[in-house]
Amino acid sequence: MSHDIGAAYDAAADGWRAGPARMYGRLAEAMADHAPVPLDGARVLDAGAGTGVAGRALRARGAREVVALDLAPGMLPRPPALSTVGDLQRIPFRDGSFDLAAAAFSLNHFADPTPAAIELRRVAGALLATAFAPGWDHPAKEAIDAVMVRRGFDAPDWYRTFKAAGGDGDPGPAELEDLARRAGFAHAEAQVLEVDSGLRSPADLVDWRIGMAHLAPFAATLAPDALAEARAEAEAAVEGMPSLVVAIVVLSAR
Ligand SMILES: C[S@@+](CC[C@H](N)C(=O)[O-])C[C@H]1O[C@@H](n2cnc3c(N)ncnc32)[C@H](O)[C@@H]1O
């Protein structure tokens, strides 16, 4: 399934930069305030980096060297950032290469994240990770996806598998702490935060949702007129909805 996820994010990269990257940037700022080790001069692996928002937030707080690692080459931050293509389950770095691994919304892509967490422990002395909090939702998700289904969108297999593997839902603080301990971190603390993403208008919500990896490749197949119509219908569907405040779990482990 990793191959399909990597290909989907690769195909979504432009849509992601135009939409979700803004929300994930805010979430990365909130995560970076909970680093488990001093950031001044730290070497950081941005693990499942996407466009590199977590690495940027950590660099702004003093990290010296940030390396972005992701399955999807198209998502990776552009030079002069240091980046490499690779799988979190087989990280292409030596033991202890980093002071901190930051895994922002990447560990949730595994049916069992334990092997990836063990790899992160192997290469880094500490871990900062985020996931969506159990039960967090926003009505725009269902409304916008429904508009796209009416326009011919059919959820790709990897997304159905990913959703089904979620089972009882996203991991809570206790589950993320257990994961960190299983991976070999001696101290683990996780907490739920509510973060204002800054996305408020119907257009913001539509940019966010149609830039996600399950929808962006479909949206890219629509002719400009058809995409404009779909967007207008989606914006009407989310008119009056609350702005996007996201509940996340932040794990700090060392
Ligand atoms: C939800 S995005 C988050 C990206 C970024 N960390 C952020 O906060 O914006 C998840 C990222 O994890 C990457 N990813 C998923 N599975 C991966 C794996 N097995 N190895 C490396 N990266 C992976 C995806 O390609 C995608 O860029």
The ligand as an SDF file (V2000), in Angstrom:
LIG
                    3D

 27 29  0  0  0  0  0  0  0  0999 V2000
   -0.7750   14.0890    5.5990 C   0  0  0  0  0  0  0  0  0  0  0  0
    0.7300   14.2970    4.7630 S   0  0  0  0  0  0  0  0  0  0  0  0
    1.6220   15.2820    5.9540 C   0  0  0  0  0  0  0  0  0  0  0  0
    2.8000   15.9640    5.3560 C   0  0  0  0  0  0  0  0  0  0  0  0
    3.5660   16.8900    6.2970 C   0  0  0  0  0  0  0  0  0  0  0  0
    4.2250   16.1720    7.3650 N   0  0  0  0  0  0  0  0  0  0  0  0
    2.6780   17.9790    6.8480 C   0  0  0  0  0  0  0  0  0  0  0  0
    2.4560   18.0210    8.0770 O   0  0  0  0  0  0  0  0  0  0  0  0
    2.1800   18.7760    6.0360 O   0  0  0  0  0  0  0  0  0  0  0  0
    1.4880   12.7170    4.9630 C   0  0  0  0  0  0  0  0  0  0  0  0
    2.8170   12.5680    4.2410 C   0  0  0  0  0  0  0  0  0  0  0  0
    3.3910   11.3060    4.6340 O   0  0  0  0  0  0  0  0  0  0  0  0
    3.9770   10.7170    3.5000 C   0  0  0  0  0  0  0  0  0  0  0  0
    4.0600    9.2700    3.7270 N   0  0  0  0  0  0  0  0  0  0  0  0
    3.0360    8.3930    3.8300 C   0  0  0  0  0  0  0  0  0  0  0  0
    3.5060    7.1490    4.0260 N   0  0  0  0  0  0  0  0  0  0  0  0
    4.8650    7.2570    4.0540 C   0  0  0  0  0  0  0  0  0  0  0  0
    5.9340    6.3200    4.2110 C   0  0  0  0  0  0  0  0  0  0  0  0
    5.7020    5.0100    4.3470 N   0  0  0  0  0  0  0  0  0  0  0  0
    7.2100    6.7820    4.1740 N   0  0  0  0  0  0  0  0  0  0  0  0
    7.4810    8.1130    3.9720 C   0  0  0  0  0  0  0  0  0  0  0  0
    6.5120    9.0390    3.8170 N   0  0  0  0  0  0  0  0  0  0  0  0
    5.2200    8.6170    3.8530 C   0  0  0  0  0  0  0  0  0  0  0  0
    3.0510   11.1110    2.3430 C   0  0  0  0  0  0  0  0  0  0  0  0
    3.6840   10.9820    1.0770 O   0  0  0  0  0  0  0  0  0  0  0  0
    2.6940   12.5420    2.7250 C   0  0  0  0  0  0  0  0  0  0  0  0
    3.5680   13.4870    2.1430 O   0  0  0  0  0  0  0  0  0  0  0  0
  1  2  1  0
  2  3  1  0
  2 10  1  0
  3  4  1  0
  4  5  1  0
  5  6  1  0
  5  7  1  0
  7  8  2  0
  7  9  1  0
 10 11  1  0
 11 12  1  0
 11 26  1  0
 12 13  1  0
 13 14  1  0
 13 24  1  0
 14 15  1  0
 14 23  1  0
 15 16  2  0
 16 17  1  0
 17 18  1  0
 17 23  2  0
 18 19  1  0
 18 20  2  0
 20 21  1  0
 21 22  2  0
 22 23  1  0
 24 25  1  0
 24 26  1  0
 26 27  1  0
M  CHG  2   2   1   9  -1
M  END
$$$$
